[in-house]
């Protein structure tokens, strides 16, 4: 890490705000970044019930998750540059409103096709919340202040996937799967009100980009010419693929194959989330001794090894449930170490277009995740199918890292590490 300067760093605009106002802004930003994970995960305990109720199959129902991830991916590509051009508040409020409307319509969705379409719209709305929240952090805070705030937001985002299936499981005790979307609509309304009353416009007219569509295309084009950046965002996307193979397949595997209740599944899912969150927080301490590229390289190699163990134990059915959970949770832990460091290295290369770079990175993460999610269903919705996709994601991420990125050749000093906001 670079030596700490003896000069007093400049105070960022957010640090000049009164404590009470700054606290309220940070609190609302935390809730906004949680909207995506809540949208993805709250209905997971209900997937088997939706399959039966709508008289379809598991692979088809998993496409509703794919639709959500596709909406999150495309929405980030759209909203990121849009918020750079017209400001933060309008895209944010419009996106949350779309999310609320889509959630209400999900309650009365008559069939799977309509539900899948509405889930895409939910993803678009959640993407606006995630992208604008990160952009506001960049508007208000710099350097270490921004890194600390990203760390706090990471905790919020990490807790959301743990609580979401639990909230969904509790809702299913007193209502059907449609009631889960009522809860999501209520959450969206609360976030819309909080954002409207608490968050200011943080991007001044003078700082807005005016290149229009062609300028946005040029920005994206420049990013695609950077081989290392493209490799790093693919690493994050492929690691996300392993994660979403678990997200999309776990409810079927643990409830249908191992006979767990919806509430028991929520606890098992929480265990995996704890490993993922813990790794992202341990990463902060590891960075005091090792570089991001060293940690990323180790995590990918270890994740590949744990993924292979998971695949072998799942295919041979040796050791029962524990033999699946332990290597699966260890893979998730390695994903938690991989993604923040790959993200930090990628974004550090394009500070002049950080918003567009972050939008493309988020789009690749959720886009690759959207492609991976239905594969578990296509392969048979079993522990083995889930293990195949998890292992495949880690193998592909490792190959891209060591063949395309070549972390050993990257500069050691990449600036202050940015803690990625991941699912």
N, C-alpha and C positions, 0 to 999 in steps of 0.2 A: 504494500500500500504506500501511497505517496506520503512524504513527511507533512506534518501539520504546519501550516504557515503561522508565523508569529503575528501577522497582521490581522486585525479584527475584520471578519467577513462582513460584507454588506448585509443590512437587514432587509429581508424580503417583505413584500407588501402585506402578506398574511401575518407576519410577526409584529407588524405595527398596529394591528387591530386590537381593540380592547379584549381582554381575556374571555369575557362572557360571550361576545359575538363570535370570536374565533372558535370557542368550544361548540357553539351551536352549529356553525358551518361544518366543522369536522364531523360532528355527530350525524348531520344530514348526509354528508358525503359517504359516511360509513354505511348508512341504510341504503343509499342508492347503489353502492357496489354490491350489496347483498341481494339485490333484486334478481339478477341473473341466476345465481345458485338456487335461490328460492323457487324461481320459475322452473328450473330444470328438475329439481330434486323432490319437491313437495308431493308430487303425484306418483313417485316411484313405488311406494307400497301398494298402490291401487292398480298397477299394470296388469296383474293376473285377473283382477275383477273386471277391468275394462275389456280385456280379451273375451271374457265370458259374456258380459253384458251386451257388447256390440257384435257378438257372434262372429269373431274373426280369429286370427292366429297371432302368436307372439311376435313373429317377424313383422307383421303389418302394424301392430301396436307400437313396436319399437321405432317405426318410421315417424311417429308423432314426436319422439325425442329427437330424431334426426331433423325434423322440421324446425324445432326450437333452436337447435344448434346452427342450422342454416340461416335462420333469421338473425341470430346473434352475430354470425360471421358477416353476412351481407350488410347488416345494420351498422356495424362498426366501420366498414369501408365507406358507407354513405354519410354517416353522422360525423365522423372524425373531420373530414375536410369541410363539411357544411358548417360545423361549429367554429372552424377557423375563419370562415368567410362572413357569417352573419351574427356571430356571438354565441354564447353558451345557453342562455335561458330559453330561447324559443325552441331549439331542437330538443332540449331536455324536457320541457313541459309537454310538448307535442308527443314525444316518445312515450312518456309515462301515461298520457291520456290514451294512446293507442293500446298500450298494455292493459289498462283497465277495461276498455271496451272489449278487447279480445277475450279477457278473462270472463266477463259477464256472458258473452256469447258461447264460450265453452260450456257453461252450465247447461245450456239447452241444445248443444250439438246433437243432431239426430243420428249421425253415423260417423264412421272413422274418417272418411274423406274430409268432412267439414271440420272435425276436431283437429286433424292434421294441418289444415290450412290456417285455422285460428292459432295453433301453436306457433306457426311461422310468424304471425303477427305479434304474438307475445314476445318471441325472440327479438324482433325488430325493436319493440319498445324497451326491452331490457338492455339492448345494446346501446341505446341512447343514454340510458342512465349510467352505464359503466364507462363509456367513452368520455362523456361530459364530466363525470366526477374526476377522472384522471386528468382531464384538461384543466379543470379548475385548480387542482393541486399544483399543476405546473404554472398556472397563472399567478398563484398567490405565494408559492414557496419555492426556494432554490436550495441546491446543495444538500447539506446535512439536514436542514429543516424538512425538505421534501422527502428525503430518505426515511427520516423518522416517521413522517406522516404515512408514507406508503407502508411502513411496517405496521402501524396501527390499523390501517385499512385492511392489511393482509389478515390480521387477527379476526376482523369482522367477517371478511369473506370466508375465512376458514371455519368460523363457527356456524355460518349459515348452512353449509351442506350437512353439518351434524344435526342441526335443529330441524331442517326442512323435512326429512322423512319422518322425524318424530312428530312434528306438527301435523303432517299428513296422516300419520297413523292414529293420532288422537282424534282428528276430524272424522276419520272413518269409523270411529266408535259410535258416533251419533248421526252420521249422514252417509250418503253414498259417495262415490268418487266425484260426482258433480259438485258436491259441497266443498271439495278441496279448492275448486276454482272460485267459489264464493269467497273463501279465505284470501286467495291471491288478489281478488278484486278489491277487497277491503284494505289489504296491505298497500296496493297500488294507489288507492284514493288517499290514504294517509301520507304516502310519500309525495304525491302530487301537491297536497296542501303544504307539507313541510318545505318542499323545494320552492314553491311559489312565494312563501312568506319569509324564508330564511336566507336563501341563496341570492346574492347580488349578481349583476352582470360583471364578470371579471375580465372580459376581453374588450379593451377599448377599441374604438373605431380605427384609431391610428395603427393598431397592431393587427388588424384583420387582413387576411390574404385576399387579393383581388384578381387572381389569375383565372377565375372561373373554372369551367370544366377542363379546358385545355391545360391550365396550370396544374390542376389536380392530376391529370393524366401524366404530365411531365414529371411531377413529384414521384408518382408511383413508378414511372419508367426508370428514373434515376436509382431508386431503391433496388429494382430488379437487376441492375448492372453490377451490384455489389455482391460478389459470390459468397463472401463470408456472412454477410447479413442474411442473404437468402437461406444459406445453410443453417444458420442459427434459428431462424424462425421455423424452418422445417423440423429442426430438433424439438422445439417446443410443441409443434403441432403433432408430431409422432408420439411424443410422450403423452400428450393429451389424448391421443387415440387409445393408448393403453389404459388411461384413466377412464375414458368413456366406455370402453369395452366392459369394464367393471360396473360402471354406473348403469348401463343399459341391460346388462345380463344378470346382475346380482339378485334382483328381486325374484326372477324366475328360478334361478339356481337354488337360492336359499329357502324360498317358500315352497316351490313345487318339488324340487329334487330332495331337499333335506327337511321338508315338512314344518318350516318355521311359521309362526303367526306374523301378521303385519307389524305388530309391536316388537317382536323378537328380531325381525329383519332390520327395523329401524336402529336397534342397539348394535347389531353387527355392522351396519353401514357406518354408524358413528365411530366404531373402532377403527375402520380404515381411514376415516377423515382425521382422527386424532394423529395417526402416523404421518399423514400428509401435512397437517398443520404444524406438528412438532418439528418436522424436518425443515420447514421454511423458517421457523424461529431459531433453530439450532444453527442454520446456515449463517445467521448474523454473527455468531461467535466464531464459526469456522473461518469466516472471511478475515478475521484478525490474524490468522496464521497462514492460510492458503489463498491462492488467487481463485477467481471465479472459474477460470478454465480448468484448473486442477480439480476443484470440487465437482464440476460438471462431468469431467472425464471419469472420475472415480464412480460417481453415481450411476452413470450409464453402464459401465462394466459390471458393477454390482447388481444393478437392476436386471441386466440381461441374465446373469447367473441365477438370481432368485426367480426370474420368469421361467427359466428352464426347469428348475426344481418344481415350480407350480405345475407346469405342463406334464411332467413325468408323473407326479403324484395324482393329478386329476385323471390322466389317461389310465393309470393302473388301479385307481380307486383304493390306494393304500393309505391307511392312517385316518380315514374318515374326514369329518368336518375340520378338525384341527389342522390336518395336513394341507387343507386348502387355504385356511385363513392365515396361517403364519407366513408362508411365502408370498401370499397375495398382499398382505399388509406391508411386508418388507419391500415389495415392488413399489407400492404406493409411496412409501417413505423415500425411496430413491427418486421417484418422480418429483416429490416435494423438494429435493435437493437440486434436481436438474433444471427445473423450469425457471426459478428466480435467477439463476446464474446465466443461463442461456439468454434470458430476456435482458438482463443487465448488459451483457456483452453486445447484444444486437442494438439496443437503443443508444448505447454510448457511441456508436459509429455515425449516428445521424442526428445530432443535436439541433441542426438547422431546420429539420423537418420532423421534430419529435412527435407531433400529433399524428401526422400521416404515417410515420414509421410505426407508432404504437397501434394505429388502426389496422394496418396491414398485418402486423404480428397477431393481434387479436383475431382477425378474420381467418388467418391460417390456422390458428389454434382450434377455433370452433368449427371451421370448415373441414379439417381433417378429422376432428372428432365426430362430425356429422356423418362422414363416410364410414367411420369405424363402427358407430353405434349399431347399425342393423346387421353387421356381419355376424354377431353372436347368434342372432335369430336365424340367419340364413344357414349357419353351420349346425343348427339344431338346438339351441337354447339349453346347453348343458354346461357342467363345470369344465369339461374338456374344451368345448367351443369357446367359452370365455377365456380359458387359459391360452388357447391358440392365438387369439387376437391380442391379448395382453403381451404375450411373448413376442409376437410379430411386431407390435409397435415398438418394443424396446430394441429389438434387433435392427429395425429400420432406423431408429433414432441414433443408435450407435454407429451404424454404417455412414450415415450422413455426417455425423460429428467428426469421425476420424478420417474419412475420405475427402469430404468437401470443406469442412470448417478448418480442420487440422489445428486443434487448440494449442498444440505445442509451439506453433509459429506465431501466435497472436502476441501483441505487445503485452507486457506484464501489467502496466498501469493503464487502466481504462477509465479512470475517474472514479468518483464515488459510486458504489454499487447501488443500482435501483432495485428495490424489492418489488418483484412482479406481483400483480394482482391476478391470481389464478383461481380456478374452480376447485 
